[in-house]
């Protein structure tokens, strides 16, 4: 099953949890919930829709995994 629909529109291909929060705020109004975004990133990694690719400063850097149809 393709779970890519869980990622918000407008999220760059490489992103941090701060970027994830910014992309989620207009959609569902999370405010500044970096803790929830961190949990979402962990679940998305376990589902195989993003990879942890390094760090940007002190923040983990993730990349979307492209699925071929």
N, C-alpha and C positions, 0 to 999 in steps of 0.2 A: 504494500500500500504506500502511496506517495503522501507524505505528511508535510510537504513543502507549503501547503496552504496555511500552516500554523505561523509562518513567518509573515510579518506585516509588509504591505506594499511600501516601496520607497526605501527599503533597507539596502544599504550598499553591499556589494559582493563580499567585502571584508569589513568587519564591524566589531565593536566592543559592546559590553552590556549597556553602556551609556548611550550608544547609538540605538540599541534595541529599545531602550526606554523612550527615546525621542521619537522613534517610529511608531511606538504603541500609543503614546499620549493622544494624538488626534483621533485614533481609531476607537479606543476604549477608555480613555481618560484615567490612566494609572497614576498620574502625577509623577513624582520622582521615586519610583519604586525599583531601585537597583537590585535589591534583594530578590524580588520576584523575577526580574529580568535574568538574574544569575541562575535561578532555578529553571527558568524556561530554557536558557542556553544549555544547561546540563541535560535536560530531557531531550532537547533537539539533537544533542550529540549522541545520546543513547539511541535515538530513532534513526540516526544516520543521515540527517539533513544538513548538518553543519559539522565542520572540523575545527579543532583548536589548532591554530597555525603558529602561534608565538605570542608576543606581547607588544603592546604599544604603550610605552612608558611603564606604568605599574598595572595596566589593565590587560586582561587576556584578549587576544585577537582571534576572531573566528572567521571562517569562510564558508559560504553556502556551497553545498555539494550539488553540482548540476546532474540531473537525471536525464538520460536520453529516453525519449518515448518509443 
